[in-house]
C-alpha cells in the first residue's frame, strides 16, 4: 500500500486524548483522598464528617449522569466535554478555598455535577471513531488512564502538601483540566467525516466496520427502548456492586494505611498508589483479552462475560487475605491483587453500552454509571460508620461479598442483545 493510500490514524489520537481526560478525572476526584489527613488536622473534622464530604461529590456524580449523557448525545462530545471539563476544573481549584465542612460539601457537590458527564460523553465521543474490534481495547485503555492518574496522585499530592500545603494540589489540577479542554475543542470533531486529518482510507475503514455514516446530532433519545433493556439493567446492578468496592479503595485506602496499618504520610503516598498501578494493568488486560476472545470466537457475549466473571472472582478472593493478614505490606500486596481483579472488569463493562446501544451509547452508559455511582455515593458514609462501630475489617469484607454478587450478575449479561437493530459490521483487529 502506498503512502497516499495508507489509512491515517486520527482515531488513535482521539483515543489518547480521551485517555488523558480519564486520567484527569481521577486525579481531580482522588486528590482529596490523600489530603484527608491534612484536611482533618486543620479543620478538626471527624471520620463521619469527612465521609459526608467525600459522599457529596459522589451523590452529585450519580444524580447527574443522565443529564450529562443526554448533553453529549444532544450537542456532541466536542462542545459537551469542553464545557464540563472547564466546569469541574474550576471547582477543583475552588476546593482550596473551602473554609468549613458546609463549604467543602457544597464545592465538592458542584464539582461532581461537572464530572458526572465525563465517562458517558467520552464513551459517546468514541462511538463513531472506534472499530467494533477496538471497543474493548479502547474502553480498557481509557479506564487504565483513569487508574494511572489515580495511581500518580497520592505521591504527587503528598509532595505538594509537604512543600506547599494541602491546597496546592487542587489549584494545580484545576489549571491542568482547563488546558486539556482547550486542546480538545480545537482538535476533536464529533464525527470522522468532519475532521480534516482523516483521509479516505481511514474513513473507509471506519464506515466498513460501522455500516456507514451515522445520524446527525440532536435526535431524540429513545428512553423507552433504553429503559426496557434487561441487559442494561443487569449491567446497572453489577456496576452498583463494582462502584461500591471501587469507592472503598479510592476514598479510604490512604486513610486506612495511615490510621490502621501504621504507615507515615510519605509511606502512605507510596503504598496507596500500588493497588492503583495494579488497576492499570487490570484495565489494560481486561479490554485486550476480551477483544482477542471476540475476534477468535465471534461471540461478543462470551468474550465480555468471561473477563467480567474472572475479574470479580479475583477481587472477591484477594480482599479477604488483604483484610485479615497482620502484615501491613502483605495487606498492600493482596490489595494489589484484589484491585487488579476489580479493574479487569471495567473495560468490558463500558464496551457493552457500545455493543448494545450504538449511537445512544452515551445515554446507556450514563444510566449504567448513574446506578453504579449510587453504590459509590453510599460507600464513603457507610464505611465511616462501619469503621466507627466495628473497625476497619468489616468494610472490606462487605466489598468482597458485593464482588461475589457482581460475579453472579455478570454471568447472565448478554452483550449480543442489542437495544436497537445493529448495522452490519465486520470485526477487525485494533491498530490495523
Wavefront OBJ file of the C-alpha trace (Angstrom):
o trace
v 0.000 0.000 0.000
v 1.415 3.419 -0.995
v 1.753 6.285 1.429
v -1.076 8.105 -0.374
v -3.440 5.200 0.234
v -2.332 4.303 3.763
v -5.045 4.995 6.323
v -4.425 7.822 8.755
v -4.772 7.136 12.485
v -6.638 10.164 13.715
v -8.948 7.873 15.689
v -5.927 6.824 17.756
v -5.119 10.459 18.590
v -8.758 10.871 19.648
v -8.403 7.757 21.794
v -5.251 9.034 23.517
v -6.830 12.421 24.192
v -9.702 10.529 25.814
v -7.193 8.537 27.872
v -5.750 11.856 29.068
v -9.098 13.228 30.232
v -9.888 9.965 32.019
v -6.604 10.396 33.897
v -7.502 13.988 34.776
v -10.938 12.977 36.090
v -9.390 10.555 38.564
v -6.574 12.874 39.563
v -9.154 15.555 40.393
v -11.505 13.275 42.308
v -8.875 11.288 44.243
v -6.646 14.201 45.255
v -8.868 14.784 48.266
v -8.366 11.192 49.492
v -4.653 11.724 50.032
v -5.346 15.151 51.526
v -7.838 13.788 54.092
v -5.307 13.557 56.983
v -4.168 17.147 56.400
v -7.708 18.489 55.987
v -8.906 16.718 59.137
v -5.941 18.090 61.064
v -6.626 21.705 60.011
v -10.421 21.688 60.439
v -10.826 19.021 63.115
v -13.315 17.012 61.047
v -14.430 13.636 62.435
v -14.239 10.499 60.307
v -18.007 10.635 59.749
v -17.916 14.319 58.726
v -15.185 13.505 56.239
v -17.321 10.645 54.964
v -20.138 13.058 54.163
v -17.722 15.393 52.379
v -16.451 12.526 50.232
v -20.017 11.378 49.554
v -21.155 14.831 48.395
v -19.123 14.515 45.210
v -20.390 11.006 44.577
v -24.072 11.855 45.055
v -23.804 14.679 42.511
v -21.830 12.382 40.219
v -24.548 9.718 40.416
v -27.537 12.059 40.069
v -26.229 13.980 37.064
v -25.057 11.044 34.936
v -28.217 11.032 32.824
v -28.213 14.795 32.154
v -24.512 14.515 31.310
v -25.050 11.639 28.878
v -28.008 13.467 27.349
v -25.871 16.592 26.873
v -23.262 14.585 24.961
v -25.903 12.985 22.727
v -27.637 16.341 22.181
v -24.834 18.823 21.427
v -21.999 16.413 20.667
v -18.884 15.414 22.597
v -16.757 18.252 21.252
v -18.737 21.031 22.887
v -20.035 18.951 25.780
v -16.628 17.764 27.029
v -15.121 21.230 26.606
v -17.926 22.649 28.745
v -17.906 20.112 31.565
v -14.117 19.769 31.842
v -13.853 23.544 32.213
v -16.653 23.424 34.807
v -15.170 20.747 37.042
v -11.628 22.107 36.707
v -12.824 25.435 38.130
v -14.381 23.689 41.130
v -11.332 21.500 41.607
v -9.367 24.702 42.131
v -12.116 26.198 44.320
v -11.792 23.273 46.743
v -8.698 25.078 48.009
v -10.903 27.980 49.150
v -13.212 25.915 51.398
v -13.377 27.272 54.956
v -15.575 24.704 56.767
v -17.418 21.426 56.275
v -20.505 23.012 54.678
v -18.489 24.953 52.097
v -16.434 21.895 51.230
v -19.571 19.768 50.817
v -21.093 22.409 48.502
v -17.948 22.804 46.389
v -17.428 19.054 46.053
v -21.099 18.583 45.117
v -20.901 21.170 42.324
v -17.588 19.641 41.228
v -19.400 16.292 40.987
v -22.069 17.803 38.727
v -19.331 18.693 36.258
v -17.568 15.337 36.370
v -20.836 13.400 36.051
v -20.927 13.637 32.281
v -17.281 12.737 31.717
v -17.425 8.992 31.122
v -20.790 8.847 29.279
v -19.776 11.705 26.973
v -16.309 10.246 26.449
v -17.922 6.895 25.592
v -20.123 8.753 23.104
v -17.049 10.527 21.709
v -15.542 7.153 20.764
v -18.726 5.567 19.402
v -18.236 6.974 15.885
v -14.477 6.585 15.830
v -13.618 3.120 17.170
v -13.998 -0.064 15.129
v -16.041 -2.864 16.773
v -12.881 -4.914 17.319
v -11.258 -1.941 19.088
v -14.026 -1.229 21.596
v -12.885 -3.451 24.451
v -9.301 -2.264 23.952
v -10.440 1.382 23.811
v -12.503 1.126 26.979
v -9.730 -0.801 28.706
v -7.031 1.721 27.869
v -9.169 4.753 28.746
v -10.034 3.326 32.142
v -6.394 2.329 32.572
v -5.626 6.001 32.014
v -8.009 6.946 34.812
v -6.391 4.497 37.211
v -2.918 5.636 36.160
v -3.987 9.178 37.000
v -5.270 7.941 40.357
v -2.056 5.987 40.963
v 0.133 9.012 40.305
v -1.999 11.243 42.520
v -1.076 10.073 46.072
v 2.699 10.669 45.769
v 2.107 13.898 43.831
v -0.396 15.202 46.385
v 1.803 14.232 49.335
v 4.770 16.020 47.714
v 2.749 19.201 47.106
v 1.215 19.084 50.583
v 4.642 18.682 52.182
v 6.056 21.576 50.160
v 3.115 23.996 49.865
v 0.168 22.789 51.964
v -2.975 20.801 51.129
v -4.496 23.497 48.891
v -1.719 23.423 46.284
v -2.737 20.136 44.568
v -6.275 21.394 43.879
v -5.063 24.632 42.306
v -2.534 22.812 40.106
v -5.009 20.196 38.885
v -7.589 22.867 38.042
v -5.146 24.502 35.623
v -4.323 21.134 34.008
v -8.006 20.466 33.243
v -8.526 23.855 31.588
v -5.537 23.256 29.287
v -6.962 19.883 28.193
v -10.387 21.417 27.446
v -8.807 23.988 25.117
v -6.853 21.298 23.244
v -9.945 19.079 22.885
v -12.090 21.859 21.428
v -9.557 22.696 18.733
v -8.679 19.108 17.738
v -11.681 16.819 18.185
v -14.669 16.583 15.814
v -17.974 14.831 16.522
v -17.607 12.519 13.532
v -14.667 11.374 11.365
v -16.259 12.992 8.305
v -15.790 16.432 9.875
v -12.077 16.023 10.700
v -9.622 17.385 8.130
v -6.910 14.983 9.249
v -8.897 11.850 8.352
v -8.113 10.582 4.870
v -10.370 8.489 2.675
v -8.675 5.226 3.637
v -9.263 5.690 7.368
v -12.814 6.905 6.746
v -13.488 3.834 4.622
v -12.216 1.554 7.410
v -14.491 3.208 9.940
v -17.510 3.087 7.618
v -16.821 -0.504 6.596
v -16.940 -1.630 10.215
v -19.785 0.592 11.421
v -22.171 0.253 8.481
v -21.607 3.736 7.049
v -22.012 7.335 8.229
v -24.072 7.792 11.395
v -27.035 10.011 12.221
v -26.630 13.716 12.937
v -26.734 15.310 16.379
v -29.914 16.328 18.127
v -32.136 13.283 17.535
v -34.426 12.459 20.438
v -33.022 9.850 22.823
v -35.357 6.792 22.746
v -35.508 6.368 26.516
v -38.446 3.967 26.423
v -36.433 1.412 24.472
v -33.296 2.019 26.513
v -35.146 1.586 29.817
v -36.802 -1.610 28.540
v -33.427 -3.358 28.096
v -32.983 -6.163 30.625
v -29.312 -6.404 29.674
v -28.765 -2.767 30.562
v -30.480 -3.139 33.954
v -28.323 -6.172 34.753
v -25.324 -4.085 33.791
v -26.520 -1.345 36.174
v -26.914 -3.778 39.102
v -23.460 -5.233 38.507
v -21.950 -1.758 38.285
v -23.569 -0.752 41.593
v -21.583 -3.515 43.306
v -18.406 -2.608 41.424
v -18.618 1.100 42.247
v -19.214 0.455 45.944
v -15.988 -1.556 46.128
v -14.079 0.928 43.973
v -15.049 3.807 46.263
v -13.786 1.920 49.311
v -10.309 1.939 47.779
v -10.351 5.364 46.150
v -11.790 7.263 49.110
v -10.476 5.446 52.151
v -7.416 3.341 51.304
v -4.869 6.110 52.084
v -6.551 6.775 55.451
v -6.736 3.021 56.116
v -2.993 2.691 55.540
v -2.142 5.599 57.809
v -4.644 5.067 60.625
v -4.981 1.267 60.694
v -1.780 -0.078 59.143
v 0.539 2.477 60.756
v 2.269 3.970 57.703
v 3.648 7.517 57.821
v 2.300 10.207 55.470
v 5.154 9.693 52.976
v 4.836 5.901 53.153
v 1.103 6.255 52.642
v 1.677 8.238 49.444
v 3.779 5.398 48.043
v 1.828 2.352 49.194
v -1.600 3.844 48.401
v -0.537 4.124 44.754
v 0.444 0.457 44.320
v -3.070 -1.063 44.051
v -3.942 1.683 41.588
v -0.985 0.713 39.397
v -2.258 -2.866 39.584
v -5.595 -1.468 38.443
v -3.921 0.000 35.360
v -2.707 -3.488 34.444
v -6.172 -4.908 35.080
v -7.846 -2.295 32.879
v -5.452 -2.883 30.003
v -5.620 -6.665 30.296
v -9.409 -6.844 30.552
v -10.162 -4.936 27.356
v -7.298 -6.586 25.455
v -8.265 -10.136 26.452
v -11.935 -9.526 25.683
v -11.178 -8.242 22.180
v -8.910 -11.239 21.489
v -11.693 -13.590 22.590
v -14.175 -11.699 20.412
v -12.006 -11.865 17.304
v -11.334 -15.566 17.776
v -14.865 -16.650 18.688
v -17.124 -14.035 17.142
v -19.221 -14.396 20.327
v -19.448 -10.985 21.998
v -21.455 -12.255 24.974
v -18.880 -14.898 25.840
v -15.941 -12.539 25.206
v -17.299 -9.922 27.628
v -18.709 -12.354 30.206
v -15.592 -14.484 30.745
v -13.447 -11.470 31.594
v -16.058 -9.866 33.852
v -16.693 -13.028 35.865
v -12.975 -13.779 36.248
v -12.228 -10.257 37.449
v -14.806 -10.303 40.210
v -13.698 -13.750 41.383
v -10.106 -12.496 41.715
v -11.272 -9.350 43.536
v -13.507 -11.196 45.999
v -10.774 -13.713 46.796
v -7.977 -11.119 47.097
v -9.796 -8.801 49.506
v -10.080 -11.473 52.219
v -6.345 -12.076 52.916
v -5.650 -8.370 52.338
v -8.029 -7.611 55.189
v -7.153 -10.411 57.607
v -3.343 -10.503 57.395
v -1.424 -8.851 60.235
v 1.465 -7.809 57.956
v 0.891 -4.264 56.567
v 2.972 -4.853 53.432
v 1.300 -8.200 52.751
v -2.024 -6.379 53.048
v -0.923 -3.958 50.332
v 0.264 -6.857 48.137
v -3.069 -8.683 48.397
v -4.869 -5.374 47.842
v -2.975 -5.061 44.561
v -4.309 -8.471 43.520
v -7.852 -7.568 44.583
v -7.883 -4.167 42.906
v -6.302 -5.559 39.737
v -9.098 -8.127 39.558
v -11.742 -5.482 40.173
v -10.357 -3.364 37.338
v -10.181 -6.343 34.978
v -13.954 -5.939 34.653
v -14.078 -2.265 33.704
v -13.133 -2.197 30.011
v -15.660 -4.901 29.139
v -18.358 -3.256 31.272
v -18.004 0.015 29.341
v -17.697 -1.771 25.999
v -21.147 -3.317 26.452
v -23.071 0.003 26.089
v -21.229 0.434 22.778
v -22.147 -3.150 21.859
v -25.845 -2.831 22.637
v -26.736 0.864 22.186
v -24.706 2.199 19.230
v -25.188 5.954 18.743
v -27.063 6.160 22.039
v -24.173 4.601 23.935
v -23.733 7.871 25.849
v -27.231 7.684 27.319
v -26.997 3.936 28.010
v -23.600 4.342 29.660
v -24.961 7.276 31.670
v -27.731 5.088 33.096
v -25.234 2.355 33.982
v -22.861 4.835 35.602
v -25.676 6.637 37.409
v -26.985 3.498 39.105
v -23.444 2.303 39.717
v -22.440 5.523 41.383
v -25.318 5.349 43.814
v -23.255 2.480 45.234
v -20.191 4.734 45.209
v -22.147 7.550 46.887
v -23.350 5.279 49.681
v -19.902 3.787 50.209
v -17.956 6.640 51.931
v -20.512 7.270 54.671
v -21.271 3.576 55.181
v -17.549 2.879 55.527
v -17.153 5.737 58.030
v -19.972 4.403 60.205
v -18.768 0.790 59.914
v -15.224 1.754 60.881
v -16.509 3.785 63.834
v -18.709 0.924 65.038
v -16.834 -2.240 64.048
v -13.292 -1.377 62.907
v -11.607 -1.446 59.508
v -12.081 -5.140 58.595
v -15.854 -5.098 58.104
v -15.983 -2.518 55.236
v -13.541 -4.546 53.140
v -15.347 -7.845 53.812
v -18.601 -6.206 52.685
v -16.840 -5.158 49.457
v -15.710 -8.770 48.933
v -19.290 -10.020 49.325
v -20.524 -7.481 46.767
v -17.889 -8.715 44.305
v -19.452 -12.176 44.587
v -22.885 -10.690 43.837
v -21.460 -8.807 40.839
v -19.862 -12.007 39.531
v -23.225 -13.804 39.629
v -24.919 -10.947 37.768
v -22.168 -10.780 35.158
v -22.596 -14.476 34.400
v -26.032 -13.624 32.935
v -25.272 -10.414 30.998
v -25.892 -10.779 27.249
v -23.812 -8.286 25.253
v -25.296 -9.537 21.966
v -28.828 -8.438 22.896
v -28.995 -5.110 21.067
v -31.363 -2.362 22.147
v -31.575 -1.211 18.526
v -31.089 -3.149 15.309
v -27.318 -3.142 14.649
v -25.830 -2.080 11.353
v -23.901 -4.802 9.515
v -20.342 -4.763 10.833
v -17.145 -6.652 10.337
v -14.909 -7.282 13.326
v -11.371 -6.076 12.671
v -8.197 -6.079 14.713
v -7.233 -2.905 16.574
v -4.324 -0.907 15.297
v -4.550 -2.223 11.724
l 1 2 3 4 5 6 7 8 9 10 11 12 13 14 15 16 17 18 19 20 21 22 23 24 25 26 27 28 29 30 31 32 33 34 35 36 37 38 39 40 41 42 43 44 45 46 47 48 49 50 51 52 53 54 55 56 57 58 59 60 61 62 63 64 65 66 67 68 69 70 71 72 73 74 75 76 77 78 79 80 81 82 83 84 85 86 87 88 89 90 91 92 93 94 95 96 97 98 99 100 101 102 103 104 105 106 107 108 109 110 111 112 113 114 115 116 117 118 119 120 121 122 123 124 125 126 127 128 129 130 131 132 133 134 135 136 137 138 139 140 141 142 143 144 145 146 147 148 149 150 151 152 153 154 155 156 157 158 159 160 161 162 163 164 165 166 167 168 169 170 171 172 173 174 175 176 177 178 179 180 181 182 183 184 185 186 187 188 189 190 191 192 193 194 195 196 197 198 199 200 201 202 203 204 205 206 207 208 209 210 211 212 213 214 215 216 217 218 219 220 221 222 223 224 225 226 227 228 229 230 231 232 233 234 235 236 237 238 239 240 241 242 243 244 245 246 247 248 249 250 251 252 253 254 255 256 257 258 259 260 261 262 263 264 265 266 267 268 269 270 271 272 273 274 275 276 277 278 279 280 281 282 283 284 285 286 287 288 289 290 291 292 293 294 295 296 297 298 299 300 301 302 303 304 305 306 307 308 309 310 311 312 313 314 315 316 317 318 319 320 321 322 323 324 325 326 327 328 329 330 331 332 333 334 335 336 337 338 339 340 341 342 343 344 345 346 347 348 349 350 351 352 353 354 355 356 357 358 359 360 361 362 363 364 365 366 367 368 369 370 371 372 373 374 375 376 377 378 379 380 381 382 383 384 385 386 387 388 389 390 391 392 393 394 395 396 397 398 399 400 401 402 403 404 405 406 407 408 409 410 411 412 413 414 415 416 417 418 419 420 421 422 423 424 425 426 427 428 429 430 431 432
